[in-house]
């Protein structure tokens, strides 16, 4: 069980190091300015409400399709800065959560129950203790599969509003870390990369402490897309 937890932390660390390394290479070779002509700058950055809505919609679809939330929040930080990047990435990821949740609840119940029948009852029992708090804890853990959790919650008896609220709040810590990293593409890259690295370490320690405190069931310990 500990091995799976460490594996989840290492996966998140690999994503972080990959994105941080990309920023370092861009600055080392003087290529960071070329990002000004990238698609995200042409359609999202400095495009007002239209750009915000487009980003949120894309973020929702991508996270519903299991694209890592770290990457989505990194792009949000690049486009909107650390604070608003965190906000819009979290809104987008919550939208993706809703899409998969309601797909399972209204269209995919038979498929999810058939494919993950051995997990549905256990996840339902865990979340039912206190839906908001338990969902928040799952989102803070360095283990677990975001999309799988959404699908299983969709066929459970968990109230949708509490599940979405717990997810929204629980998404924020890691989203801020990666949005801060993304914001460092053009502004204070060294400072922001180091700060986000320290925050990543702290969040991993916090997640591991939650894991030890609540002894999350083995069926929740799938590598996260986070």
Z-matrix of the N, CA and C atoms (Angstrom, degrees):
N
C 1 1.464
C 2 1.523 1 110.20
N 3 1.345 2 116.40 1 -42.41
C 4 1.453 3 119.13 2 178.12
C 5 1.525 4 110.57 3 -64.95
N 6 1.359 5 114.99 4 -36.99
C 7 1.464 6 118.94 5 179.36
C 8 1.510 7 110.94 6 -59.69
N 9 1.319 8 117.39 7 -42.83
C 10 1.463 9 120.89 8 178.54
C 11 1.521 10 111.12 9 -63.29
N 12 1.326 11 116.50 10 -38.73
C 13 1.456 12 120.46 11 179.28
C 14 1.520 13 110.95 12 -64.16
N 15 1.329 14 116.29 13 -46.94
C 16 1.459 15 120.64 14 178.95
C 17 1.522 16 110.28 15 -62.53
N 18 1.328 17 116.65 16 -37.81
C 19 1.457 18 120.16 17 177.96
C 20 1.530 19 111.12 18 -61.04
N 21 1.346 20 115.99 19 -40.66
C 22 1.455 21 119.61 20 177.56
C 23 1.514 22 112.06 21 -63.33
N 24 1.336 23 116.65 22 -42.20
C 25 1.463 24 121.15 23 178.41
C 26 1.522 25 110.39 24 -63.40
N 27 1.331 26 116.45 25 -43.09
C 28 1.468 27 120.51 26 -179.44
C 29 1.524 28 111.71 27 -65.45
N 30 1.320 29 116.68 28 -34.87
C 31 1.462 30 119.13 29 177.66
C 32 1.523 31 110.27 30 -64.27
N 33 1.337 32 116.26 31 -44.55
C 34 1.462 33 119.35 32 177.38
C 35 1.510 34 111.15 33 -63.63
N 36 1.331 35 116.97 34 -38.64
C 37 1.460 36 120.46 35 178.42
C 38 1.514 37 111.43 36 -64.34
N 39 1.335 38 117.20 37 -37.15
C 40 1.463 39 120.83 38 179.15
C 41 1.521 40 110.99 39 -64.50
N 42 1.336 41 116.27 40 -40.93
C 43 1.471 42 119.78 41 177.30
C 44 1.522 43 109.91 42 -63.47
N 45 1.331 44 115.83 43 -44.75
C 46 1.466 45 120.28 44 -179.70
C 47 1.521 46 110.80 45 -60.41
N 48 1.339 47 116.98 46 -48.84
C 49 1.462 48 120.86 47 -178.34
C 50 1.522 49 111.67 48 -63.99
N 51 1.324 50 116.54 49 -35.76
C 52 1.460 51 119.52 50 178.14
C 53 1.520 52 112.14 51 -63.84
N 54 1.336 53 116.26 52 -44.69
C 55 1.465 54 120.17 53 179.90
C 56 1.531 55 110.88 54 -69.83
N 57 1.343 56 116.38 55 -40.55
C 58 1.469 57 119.52 56 178.35
C 59 1.526 58 110.26 57 -64.62
N 60 1.322 59 116.97 58 -39.12
C 61 1.462 60 120.37 59 178.30
C 62 1.513 61 111.79 60 -64.89
N 63 1.339 62 116.71 61 -36.88
C 64 1.463 63 120.09 62 178.29
C 65 1.523 64 110.83 63 -63.44
N 66 1.339 65 116.62 64 -41.60
C 67 1.465 66 120.05 65 177.48
C 68 1.519 67 110.43 66 -62.22
N 69 1.330 68 116.71 67 -44.11
C 70 1.468 69 120.80 68 -179.12
C 71 1.525 70 111.29 69 -61.30
N 72 1.320 71 116.92 70 -41.24
C 73 1.466 72 120.44 71 -179.76
C 74 1.526 73 111.42 72 -67.52
N 75 1.331 74 115.84 73 -40.77
C 76 1.466 75 119.63 74 178.83
C 77 1.518 76 111.05 75 -59.27
N 78 1.327 77 116.04 76 -43.52
C 79 1.460 78 119.64 77 -179.85
C 80 1.526 79 111.38 78 -73.31
N 81 1.317 80 116.87 79 -36.84
C 82 1.470 81 120.07 80 -178.87
C 83 1.522 82 111.74 81 -63.32
N 84 1.326 83 116.71 82 -35.84
C 85 1.459 84 120.70 83 -178.08
C 86 1.528 85 112.64 84 -101.28
N 87 1.344 86 116.03 85 7.56
C 88 1.461 87 119.84 86 177.77
C 89 1.513 88 113.88 87 66.11
N 90 1.335 89 116.04 88 30.59
C 91 1.463 90 119.94 89 -176.69
C 92 1.516 91 113.38 90 -100.87
N 93 1.342 92 116.77 91 -1.11
C 94 1.461 93 118.44 92 -176.77
C 95 1.518 94 112.87 93 -62.43
N 96 1.331 95 116.84 94 -29.97
C 97 1.461 96 119.64 95 -179.77
C 98 1.525 97 112.27 96 -69.33
N 99 1.340 98 116.67 97 -21.57
C 100 1.463 99 118.81 98 -179.63
C 101 1.520 100 111.68 99 -69.49
N 102 1.337 101 116.87 100 -17.75
C 103 1.452 102 118.97 101 178.54
C 104 1.520 103 112.16 102 -68.04
N 105 1.333 104 116.70 103 -13.65
C 106 1.463 105 119.44 104 179.68
C 107 1.518 106 112.12 105 -64.40
N 108 1.333 107 118.50 106 -19.31
C 109 1.457 108 121.33 107 179.60
C 110 1.521 109 111.91 108 -103.28
N 111 1.327 110 116.98 109 6.87
C 112 1.463 111 121.37 110 -179.38
C 113 1.524 112 110.31 111 -68.74
N 114 1.344 113 114.83 112 163.75
C 115 1.461 114 120.60 113 -176.35
C 116 1.514 115 111.92 114 -59.29
N 117 1.320 116 116.72 115 -39.86
C 118 1.465 117 119.14 116 -176.98
C 119 1.521 118 111.41 117 -64.32
N 120 1.346 119 116.71 118 -31.63
C 121 1.464 120 119.58 119 177.45
C 122 1.520 121 111.41 120 -74.54
N 123 1.323 122 116.08 121 -32.41
C 124 1.458 123 120.49 122 -177.15
C 125 1.519 124 112.99 123 -77.16
N 126 1.336 125 117.24 124 -25.04
C 127 1.451 126 119.31 125 -172.84
C 128 1.529 127 114.54 126 -121.29
N 129 1.338 128 117.67 127 -18.80
C 130 1.455 129 119.63 128 -173.64
C 131 1.523 130 112.55 129 -121.13
N 132 1.306 131 116.31 130 -53.78
C 133 1.461 132 120.23 131 -174.76
C 134 1.526 133 111.00 132 -65.07
N 135 1.330 134 116.87 133 130.99
C 136 1.461 135 123.05 134 178.44
C 137 1.529 136 112.38 135 59.60
N 138 1.337 137 116.87 136 31.00
C 139 1.460 138 121.01 137 177.39
C 140 1.526 139 111.82 138 -113.66
N 141 1.325 140 115.13 139 21.45
C 142 1.462 141 120.05 140 173.17
C 143 1.516 142 113.58 141 60.28
N 144 1.321 143 115.48 142 -147.38
C 145 1.463 144 121.88 143 -176.02
C 146 1.526 145 111.66 144 -59.22
N 147 1.317 146 116.41 145 -39.29
C 148 1.464 147 120.30 146 -179.83
C 149 1.528 148 110.91 147 -60.02
N 150 1.322 149 116.51 148 -44.62
C 151 1.459 150 120.48 149 178.88
C 152 1.519 151 111.94 150 -64.84
N 153 1.332 152 116.74 151 -40.64
C 154 1.463 153 120.41 152 178.98
C 155 1.528 154 110.98 153 -62.87
N 156 1.319 155 116.30 154 -47.12
C 157 1.460 156 120.10 155 -178.86
C 158 1.528 157 111.46 156 -65.42
N 159 1.325 158 116.40 157 -38.24
C 160 1.459 159 119.92 158 178.30
C 161 1.523 160 110.68 159 -63.35
N 162 1.316 161 116.51 160 -44.67
C 163 1.466 162 120.27 161 178.97
C 164 1.525 163 110.67 162 -61.98
N 165 1.331 164 117.35 163 -47.02
C 166 1.464 165 121.01 164 -178.90
C 167 1.525 166 110.47 165 -59.99
N 168 1.332 167 116.70 166 -43.19
C 169 1.458 168 120.09 167 179.39
C 170 1.516 169 112.21 168 -63.31
N 171 1.328 170 116.28 169 -45.27
C 172 1.467 171 120.12 170 179.00
C 173 1.525 172 110.53 171 -64.95
N 174 1.338 173 116.66 172 -42.94
C 175 1.463 174 120.62 173 178.77
C 176 1.525 175 110.72 174 -60.09
N 177 1.331 176 116.40 175 -40.26
C 178 1.457 177 119.75 176 179.21
C 179 1.512 178 112.43 177 -63.47
N 180 1.322 179 116.14 178 -45.70
C 181 1.470 180 120.27 179 -179.80
C 182 1.527 181 110.72 180 -65.81
N 183 1.333 182 117.19 181 -44.20
C 184 1.459 183 120.76 182 -177.82
C 185 1.528 184 111.74 183 -62.91
N 186 1.333 185 117.14 184 -45.21
C 187 1.460 186 119.21 185 -179.52
C 188 1.523 187 111.33 186 -70.02
N 189 1.330 188 117.55 187 -31.65
C 190 1.465 189 120.07 188 175.17
C 191 1.519 190 111.17 189 -65.68
N 192 1.333 191 116.44 190 -27.13
C 193 1.464 192 121.90 191 178.71
C 194 1.523 193 112.11 192 -94.11
N 195 1.331 194 117.14 193 13.31
C 196 1.469 195 124.35 194 173.70
C 197 1.522 196 114.42 195 76.22
N 198 1.340 197 117.86 196 19.79
C 199 1.464 198 119.09 197 170.05
C 200 1.532 199 107.77 198 -69.26
N 201 1.334 200 119.13 199 134.95
C 202 1.468 201 120.87 200 -176.49
C 203 1.522 202 113.09 201 -54.49
N 204 1.325 203 115.96 202 132.71
C 205 1.457 204 120.68 203 -179.65
C 206 1.526 205 111.86 204 -65.94
N 207 1.335 206 116.18 205 -25.85
C 208 1.466 207 118.82 206 178.20
C 209 1.522 208 111.15 207 -60.51
N 210 1.318 209 115.60 208 -42.39
C 211 1.460 210 120.08 209 -179.18
C 212 1.526 211 110.92 210 -67.00
N 213 1.331 212 115.97 211 -41.26
C 214 1.469 213 120.69 212 179.65
C 215 1.529 214 110.56 213 -63.52
N 216 1.332 215 117.04 214 -42.99
C 217 1.463 216 119.35 215 179.79
C 218 1.531 217 111.61 216 -72.10
N 219 1.328 218 117.30 217 -31.38
C 220 1.459 219 120.94 218 173.88
C 221 1.532 220 110.32 219 -58.95
N 222 1.327 221 116.80 220 -46.54
C 223 1.463 222 120.75 221 177.48
C 224 1.526 223 111.14 222 -64.74
N 225 1.338 224 116.44 223 -35.69
C 226 1.459 225 119.61 224 176.84
C 227 1.515 226 111.56 225 -63.48
N 228 1.333 227 116.28 226 -41.19
C 229 1.459 228 119.90 227 176.98
C 230 1.509 229 112.07 228 -64.58
N 231 1.322 230 116.35 229 -38.19
C 232 1.461 231 120.74 230 177.84
C 233 1.529 232 111.16 231 -64.54
N 234 1.330 233 115.83 232 -41.24
C 235 1.458 234 120.37 233 -175.44
C 236 1.517 235 113.54 234 -78.99
N 237 1.345 236 117.24 235 -38.37
C 238 1.466 237 120.23 236 -169.80
C 239 1.527 238 114.65 237 -121.79
N 240 1.328 239 118.14 238 -3.39
C 241 1.455 240 120.35 239 -173.93
C 242 1.516 241 110.58 240 92.22
N 243 1.321 242 116.82 241 170.81
C 244 1.460 243 121.26 242 -172.93
C 245 1.528 244 112.77 243 -62.95
N 246 1.321 245 117.30 244 -48.72
C 247 1.467 246 120.32 245 -173.79
C 248 1.527 247 111.51 246 -69.20
N 249 1.333 248 116.90 247 -55.53
C 250 1.462 249 119.09 248 -178.51
C 251 1.525 250 111.26 249 -72.64
N 252 1.327 251 117.40 250 -28.11
C 253 1.455 252 119.42 251 174.26
C 254 1.512 253 111.36 252 -62.16
N 255 1.345 254 115.98 253 -40.99
C 256 1.462 255 120.77 254 176.28
C 257 1.518 256 110.74 255 -62.71
N 258 1.325 257 116.04 256 -46.06
C 259 1.461 258 120.73 257 -177.80
C 260 1.526 259 111.50 258 -60.95
N 261 1.327 260 116.65 259 -52.63
C 262 1.469 261 119.32 260 -174.69
C 263 1.520 262 111.57 261 -71.96
N 264 1.333 263 118.05 262 -32.38
C 265 1.469 264 120.10 263 174.92
C 266 1.526 265 110.44 264 -64.92
N 267 1.322 266 116.45 265 -38.99
C 268 1.460 267 120.52 266 179.40
C 269 1.521 268 111.27 267 -68.87
N 270 1.322 269 116.56 268 -40.27
C 271 1.468 270 119.94 269 175.58
C 272 1.532 271 109.58 270 -61.98
N 273 1.342 272 116.50 271 -44.50
C 274 1.457 273 120.30 272 179.98
C 275 1.521 274 112.35 273 -63.74
N 276 1.335 275 116.80 274 -43.98
C 277 1.467 276 120.02 275 179.86
C 278 1.527 277 110.98 276 -65.50
N 279 1.331 278 116.78 277 -35.91
C 280 1.457 279 120.18 278 177.21
C 281 1.524 280 110.54 279 -67.13
N 282 1.342 281 116.44 280 -36.69
C 283 1.459 282 120.10 281 174.29
C 284 1.527 283 110.08 282 -61.53
N 285 1.338 284 116.94 283 -44.06
C 286 1.457 285 120.52 284 177.12
C 287 1.518 286 111.75 285 -61.88
N 288 1.337 287 115.96 286 -38.58
C 289 1.460 288 121.32 287 175.35
C 290 1.521 289 110.54 288 -59.23
N 291 1.333 290 116.68 289 -44.49
C 292 1.458 291 121.04 290 179.67
C 293 1.527 292 111.80 291 -63.66
N 294 1.327 293 115.77 292 -40.69
C 295 1.469 294 119.82 293 -178.45
C 296 1.526 295 110.89 294 -60.68
N 297 1.331 296 116.83 295 -48.26
C 298 1.465 297 119.38 296 -178.74
C 299 1.525 298 111.42 297 -71.72
N 300 1.329 299 116.25 298 -36.96
C 301 1.469 300 120.65 299 178.88
C 302 1.522 301 110.55 300 -60.79
N 303 1.329 302 117.55 301 -50.69
C 304 1.461 303 120.50 302 -176.72
C 305 1.526 304 112.23 303 -74.04
N 306 1.337 305 116.91 304 -27.26
C 307 1.465 306 118.43 305 172.84
C 308 1.522 307 109.32 306 -60.95
N 309 1.348 308 115.82 307 -46.99
C 310 1.464 309 119.77 308 -179.66
C 311 1.522 310 111.41 309 -65.40
N 312 1.323 311 116.71 310 -39.94
C 313 1.470 312 119.96 311 -174.48
C 314 1.521 313 112.34 312 -72.35
N 315 1.325 314 118.21 313 -34.92
C 316 1.456 315 119.62 314 -173.15
C 317 1.529 316 115.08 315 -112.86
N 318 1.316 317 117.66 316 -17.06
C 319 1.461 318 118.54 317 -176.40
C 320 1.520 319 113.79 318 -129.89
N 321 1.310 320 117.55 319 -30.46
C 322 1.459 321 119.36 320 -171.48
C 323 1.518 322 115.13 321 -114.01
N 324 1.336 323 118.13 322 22.96
C 325 1.462 324 119.62 323 -175.80
C 326 1.518 325 112.44 324 -59.88
N 327 1.328 326 116.74 325 -46.75
C 328 1.460 327 119.25 326 -177.53
C 329 1.522 328 111.30 327 -63.67
N 330 1.340 329 116.67 328 -40.23
C 331 1.463 330 120.62 329 179.99
C 332 1.519 331 111.47 330 -65.07
N 333 1.332 332 116.83 331 -47.87
C 334 1.460 333 120.81 332 -178.43
C 335 1.528 334 110.98 333 -65.51
N 336 1.334 335 116.65 334 -44.20
C 337 1.463 336 119.86 335 179.90
C 338 1.525 337 111.67 336 -63.64
N 339 1.312 338 116.16 337 -36.51
C 340 1.465 339 119.89 338 179.75
C 341 1.524 340 111.26 339 -71.92
N 342 1.324 341 115.69 340 -42.78
C 343 1.469 342 119.85 341 -175.38
C 344 1.529 343 112.34 342 -77.54
N 345 1.333 344 117.45 343 -35.40
C 346 1.472 345 120.56 344 -174.18
C 347 1.527 346 111.84 345 -124.01
N 348 1.323 347 116.57 346 34.09
C 349 1.465 348 120.63 347 -174.76
C 350 1.522 349 112.52 348 -57.58
N 351 1.343 350 117.80 349 -34.41
C 352 1.455 351 120.66 350 -177.69
C 353 1.517 352 112.72 351 -74.70
N 354 1.344 353 117.76 352 -10.53
C 355 1.459 354 120.75 353 -178.78
C 356 1.524 355 113.53 354 -105.97
N 357 1.333 356 116.44 355 -27.54
C 358 1.459 357 119.91 356 -172.50
C 359 1.527 358 111.45 357 -57.58
N 360 1.323 359 117.99 358 -48.28
C 361 1.463 360 120.64 359 -177.24
C 362 1.528 361 111.67 360 -63.10
N 363 1.337 362 116.66 361 -39.23
C 364 1.466 363 119.64 362 -177.56
C 365 1.530 364 111.50 363 -71.46
N 366 1.318 365 116.13 364 -42.39
C 367 1.467 366 119.15 365 177.99
C 368 1.525 367 109.87 366 -64.61
N 369 1.324 368 115.77 367 -41.80
C 370 1.457 369 120.70 368 179.16
C 371 1.523 370 110.28 369 -60.36
N 372 1.342 371 116.51 370 -43.47
C 373 1.465 372 120.45 371 179.83
C 374 1.522 373 111.39 372 -64.58
N 375 1.327 374 116.77 373 -39.48
C 376 1.468 375 120.28 374 179.72
C 377 1.523 376 110.96 375 -65.82
N 378 1.332 377 116.43 376 -49.45
C 379 1.459 378 120.02 377 -176.87
C 380 1.527 379 112.21 378 -69.04
N 381 1.316 380 117.00 379 -29.16
C 382 1.464 381 120.52 380 -176.18
C 383 1.526 382 113.20 381 -68.88
N 384 1.345 383 117.64 382 -16.81
C 385 1.464 384 119.21 383 179.04
C 386 1.536 385 110.42 384 -57.37
N 387 1.285 386 114.92 385 -45.41
C 388 1.465 387 123.18 386 176.73
C 389 1.528 388 105.40 387 -164.68
N 390 1.339 389 118.26 388 93.06
C 391 1.466 390 121.58 389 -169.12
C 392 1.524 391 114.86 390 -50.74
N 393 1.333 392 117.95 391 -45.92
C 394 1.463 393 119.63 392 -178.31
C 395 1.523 394 111.11 393 -66.04
N 396 1.328 395 117.02 394 -51.26
C 397 1.462 396 121.15 395 -176.15
C 398 1.523 397 112.05 396 -65.59
N 399 1.328 398 117.01 397 -44.18
C 400 1.462 399 120.26 398 -178.55
C 401 1.532 400 111.28 399 -66.93
N 402 1.331 401 117.38 400 -36.21
C 403 1.464 402 120.15 401 176.42
C 404 1.520 403 110.03 402 -65.78
N 405 1.322 404 116.93 403 -43.87
C 406 1.466 405 120.81 404 177.32
C 407 1.524 406 110.42 405 -56.97
N 408 1.333 407 116.91 406 -43.91
C 409 1.463 408 121.12 407 -178.92
C 410 1.522 409 110.71 408 -62.62
N 411 1.328 410 117.03 409 -45.21
C 412 1.465 411 120.31 410 179.65
C 413 1.522 412 110.53 411 -58.41
N 414 1.325 413 117.38 412 -42.54
C 415 1.470 414 120.36 413 -177.70
C 416 1.520 415 111.69 414 -68.42
N 417 1.317 416 118.36 415 -24.70
C 418 1.462 417 121.69 416 179.96
C 419 1.522 418 113.08 417 -85.62
N 420 1.336 419 116.84 418 -13.67
C 421 1.453 420 119.81 419 -175.99
C 422 1.523 421 111.85 420 -75.74
N 423 1.342 422 117.05 421 150.08
C 424 1.470 423 120.71 422 176.39
C 425 1.521 424 112.02 423 -81.64
N 426 1.335 425 117.72 424 13.03
C 427 1.453 426 122.43 425 177.58
C 428 1.520 427 108.14 426 -131.10
N 429 1.313 428 116.58 427 172.53
C 430 1.448 429 121.16 428 178.30
C 431 1.520 430 111.51 429 101.52
N 432 1.315 431 116.07 430 151.42
C 433 1.456 432 122.11 431 179.90
C 434 1.517 433 108.59 432 -108.72
N 435 1.323 434 116.82 433 118.30
C 436 1.462 435 122.60 434 -174.36
C 437 1.522 436 111.79 435 -57.33
N 438 1.338 437 117.45 436 -52.56
C 439 1.460 438 120.98 437 -176.84
C 440 1.519 439 111.06 438 -67.09
N 441 1.325 440 117.33 439 -41.93
C 442 1.463 441 120.42 440 179.29
C 443 1.525 442 110.70 441 -62.35
N 444 1.318 443 116.54 442 -41.36
C 445 1.469 444 120.04 443 177.26
C 446 1.521 445 110.70 444 -60.94
N 447 1.337 446 117.39 445 -42.02
C 448 1.461 447 121.39 446 178.93
C 449 1.522 448 111.61 447 -62.47
N 450 1.332 449 115.90 448 -43.45
C 451 1.461 450 120.59 449 -178.57
C 452 1.526 451 110.95 450 -65.17
N 453 1.324 452 116.61 451 -46.50
C 454 1.462 453 119.87 452 -178.31
C 455 1.528 454 110.73 453 -67.27
N 456 1.330 455 117.26 454 -39.08
C 457 1.468 456 119.96 455 176.56
C 458 1.521 457 110.79 456 -61.69
N 459 1.332 458 116.14 457 -33.32
C 460 1.457 459 120.40 458 -179.45
C 461 1.514 460 113.77 459 -64.28
N 462 1.329 461 117.86 460 -30.28
C 463 1.465 462 120.24 461 179.50
C 464 1.530 463 111.38 462 -98.06
N 465 1.320 464 116.43 463 2.91
C 466 1.462 465 120.33 464 178.99
C 467 1.528 466 109.68 465 -90.97
N 468 1.334 467 114.79 466 -175.36
C 469 1.475 468 119.78 467 178.44
C 470 1.522 469 111.48 468 -95.34
N 471 1.337 470 117.76 469 12.01
C 472 1.454 471 121.67 470 -177.43
C 473 1.531 472 110.30 471 -66.78
N 474 1.344 473 118.50 472 132.54
C 475 1.473 474 120.65 473 175.86
C 476 1.523 475 110.63 474 -62.98
N 477 1.314 476 116.11 475 131.50
C 478 1.469 477 120.71 476 -174.94
C 479 1.532 478 111.84 477 -60.43
N 480 1.316 479 117.39 478 -45.45
C 481 1.464 480 120.45 479 -174.72
C 482 1.523 481 111.24 480 -61.14
N 483 1.320 482 117.95 481 -44.09
C 484 1.459 483 120.85 482 179.74
C 485 1.525 484 111.50 483 -66.75
N 486 1.321 485 116.41 484 -37.02
C 487 1.461 486 120.42 485 178.38
C 488 1.521 487 110.54 486 -65.70
N 489 1.329 488 117.23 487 -43.55
C 490 1.465 489 120.68 488 -179.83
C 491 1.529 490 111.23 489 -67.86
N 492 1.330 491 116.51 490 -40.87
C 493 1.469 492 119.87 491 -179.82
C 494 1.527 493 110.86 492 -65.02
N 495 1.332 494 117.27 493 -43.95
C 496 1.455 495 120.80 494 177.55
C 497 1.516 496 112.05 495 -63.32
N 498 1.330 497 116.17 496 -37.44
C 499 1.463 498 120.56 497 178.07
C 500 1.524 499 110.60 498 -66.39
N 501 1.329 500 116.94 499 -45.54
C 502 1.459 501 121.14 500 -178.02
C 503 1.530 502 110.88 501 -57.67
N 504 1.326 503 116.49 502 -49.97
C 505 1.466 504 120.22 503 -179.24
C 506 1.528 505 110.76 504 -67.43
N 507 1.316 506 116.74 505 -40.32
C 508 1.452 507 120.66 506 -178.08
C 509 1.520 508 114.12 507 -69.03
N 510 1.329 509 116.79 508 -25.67
C 511 1.466 510 120.72 509 178.52
C 512 1.532 511 112.47 510 -71.61
N 513 1.314 512 116.61 511 -27.71
C 514 1.466 513 121.17 512 -168.08
C 515 1.529 514 114.58 513 -57.49
N 516 1.346 515 120.24 514 -47.29
C 517 1.474 516 118.41 515 -175.43
C 518 1.525 517 114.44 516 -55.19
N 519 1.325 518 118.12 517 -53.04
C 520 1.466 519 118.81 518 -179.73
C 521 1.515 520 112.29 519 -69.88
N 522 1.313 521 117.43 520 -32.81
C 523 1.463 522 118.82 521 177.14
C 524 1.521 523 110.95 522 -62.26
N 525 1.328 524 116.42 523 -40.07
C 526 1.461 525 118.91 524 179.21
C 527 1.520 526 110.83 525 -64.23
N 528 1.323 527 116.76 526 -41.91
C 529 1.469 528 120.85 527 -179.77
C 530 1.522 529 110.73 528 -57.96
N 531 1.319 530 117.21 529 -47.53
C 532 1.460 531 120.02 530 -176.10
C 533 1.527 532 112.54 531 -80.07
N 534 1.334 533 117.32 532 -28.24
C 535 1.459 534 119.58 533 173.58
C 536 1.525 535 110.06 534 -67.76
N 537 1.327 536 116.60 535 -38.98
C 538 1.465 537 121.05 536 176.32
C 539 1.528 538 110.02 537 -61.76
N 540 1.314 539 115.82 538 -42.18
C 541 1.464 540 120.28 539 177.49
C 542 1.527 541 110.71 540 -62.43
N 543 1.333 542 116.97 541 -44.45
C 544 1.456 543 120.83 542 179.34
C 545 1.513 544 113.07 543 -64.91
N 546 1.332 545 116.61 544 -33.95
C 547 1.461 546 120.12 545 179.54
C 548 1.519 547 111.63 546 -68.65
N 549 1.349 548 116.61 547 -17.10
C 550 1.452 549 120.74 548 -179.83
C 551 1.511 550 114.72 549 -81.32
N 552 1.337 551 117.50 550 1.55
C 553 1.469 552 119.66 551 177.37
C 554 1.516 553 110.30 552 -59.77
N 555 1.338 554 117.08 553 -40.43
C 556 1.459 555 120.94 554 -177.56
C 557 1.529 556 113.61 555 -114.77
N 558 1.334 557 117.83 556 -21.47
C 559 1.461 558 120.87 557 -173.35
C 560 1.524 559 110.42 558 -121.18
N 561 1.350 560 117.03 559 121.91
C 562 1.472 561 122.96 560 175.98
C 563 1.520 562 112.84 561 41.76
N 564 1.322 563 118.36 562 59.40
C 565 1.467 564 120.06 563 -174.22
C 566 1.521 565 114.62 564 -59.71
N 567 1.323 566 118.11 565 -41.43
C 568 1.466 567 120.12 566 -178.21
C 569 1.522 568 110.86 567 -66.55
N 570 1.330 569 116.17 568 -49.89
C 571 1.456 570 120.76 569 -178.78
C 572 1.523 571 111.12 570 -59.83
N 573 1.320 572 116.69 571 -46.23
C 574 1.466 573 119.86 572 -176.32
C 575 1.522 574 111.82 573 -71.07
N 576 1.324 575 116.73 574 -34.52
C 577 1.462 576 119.31 575 177.66
C 578 1.523 577 110.84 576 -67.55
N 579 1.324 578 117.05 577 -44.20
C 580 1.470 579 120.71 578 179.06
C 581 1.525 580 110.42 579 -64.33
N 582 1.330 581 116.70 580 -43.52
C 583 1.465 582 120.52 581 179.94
C 584 1.522 583 111.16 582 -62.61
N 585 1.319 584 115.99 583 -45.46
C 586 1.469 585 119.11 584 179.97
C 587 1.527 586 111.14 585 -65.93
N 588 1.358 587 117.10 586 -33.58
C 589 1.463 588 120.26 587 177.42
C 590 1.531 589 110.68 588 -64.53
N 591 1.323 590 116.84 589 -43.57
C 592 1.460 591 120.78 590 178.27
C 593 1.533 592 110.84 591 -63.56
N 594 1.313 593 116.06 592 -41.65
C 595 1.463 594 119.81 593 178.60
C 596 1.527 595 111.11 594 -65.59
N 597 1.326 596 116.43 595 -35.51
C 598 1.463 597 119.55 596 178.14
C 599 1.521 598 110.69 597 -63.41
N 600 1.325 599 116.28 598 -42.75
C 601 1.462 600 120.35 599 178.36
C 602 1.527 601 110.43 600 -62.17
N 603 1.344 602 116.56 601 -45.84
C 604 1.462 603 120.39 602 179.79
C 605 1.523 604 111.54 603 -62.38
N 606 1.334 605 117.40 604 -41.42
C 607 1.459 606 120.07 605 -179.29
C 608 1.532 607 111.08 606 -67.56
N 609 1.335 608 116.82 607 -34.50
C 610 1.464 609 120.11 608 177.52
C 611 1.523 610 110.81 609 -66.47
N 612 1.328 611 116.25 610 -41.83
C 613 1.467 612 120.27 611 177.92
C 614 1.523 613 110.20 612 -63.83
N 615 1.344 614 115.76 613 -43.33
C 616 1.461 615 120.35 614 178.77
C 617 1.526 616 110.63 615 -62.22
N 618 1.343 617 116.69 616 -43.95
C 619 1.458 618 120.36 617 178.68
C 620 1.514 619 111.88 618 -62.26
N 621 1.324 620 116.78 619 -40.82
C 622 1.461 621 120.41 620 179.37
C 623 1.531 622 110.85 621 -65.46
N 624 1.324 623 116.78 622 -38.16
C 625 1.462 624 120.33 623 177.81
C 626 1.535 625 110.32 624 -63.95
N 627 1.329 626 116.26 625 -40.20
C 628 1.466 627 119.18 626 176.86
C 629 1.524 628 110.51 627 -63.64
N 630 1.327 629 115.03 628 -40.79
C 631 1.464 630 119.66 629 178.71
C 632 1.522 631 110.83 630 -59.16
N 633 1.335 632 117.19 631 -46.87
C 634 1.463 633 121.06 632 -179.85
C 635 1.525 634 110.99 633 -66.86
N 636 1.329 635 115.75 634 -34.29
C 637 1.476 636 119.70 635 -177.64
C 638 1.528 637 111.15 636 -69.80
N 639 1.323 638 117.63 637 -41.76
C 640 1.455 639 120.51 638 -173.42
C 641 1.519 640 113.39 639 -103.42
N 642 1.343 641 117.47 640 -7.03
C 643 1.463 642 121.07 641 176.31
C 644 1.529 643 111.08 642 49.71
N 645 1.318 644 114.50 643 62.54
C 646 1.459 645 119.48 644 -176.34
C 647 1.518 646 110.74 645 -57.93
N 648 1.312 647 115.95 646 136.56
C 649 1.450 648 121.20 647 -179.03
C 650 1.522 649 111.81 648 -57.47
N 651 1.317 650 116.77 649 147.58
C 652 1.461 651 122.36 650 -178.02
C 653 1.531 652 111.93 651 -56.72
N 654 1.325 653 117.72 652 -31.50
C 655 1.458 654 120.28 653 -177.66
C 656 1.519 655 112.89 654 -70.46
N 657 1.337 656 118.19 655 -13.28
C 658 1.456 657 120.82 656 175.70
C 659 1.521 658 110.96 657 -90.85
N 660 1.304 659 118.37 658 -7.33
C 661 1.450 660 121.92 659 -170.51
C 662 1.522 661 113.35 660 -92.48
N 663 1.292 662 116.74 661 49.13
C 664 1.463 663 121.16 662 171.71
C 665 1.522 664 108.00 663 -86.89
N 666 1.345 665 119.62 664 146.38
C 667 1.466 666 120.55 665 176.81
C 668 1.507 667 110.29 666 -54.61
N 669 1.324 668 116.91 667 130.75
C 670 1.463 669 122.03 668 -176.46
C 671 1.518 670 111.62 669 -77.11
N 672 1.362 671 114.64 670 151.07
C 673 1.459 672 118.79 671 170.24
C 674 1.506 673 109.75 672 -82.37
N 675 1.359 674 115.70 673 -1.94
C 676 1.425 675 120.91 674 178.96
C 677 1.480 676 110.81 675 -66.64
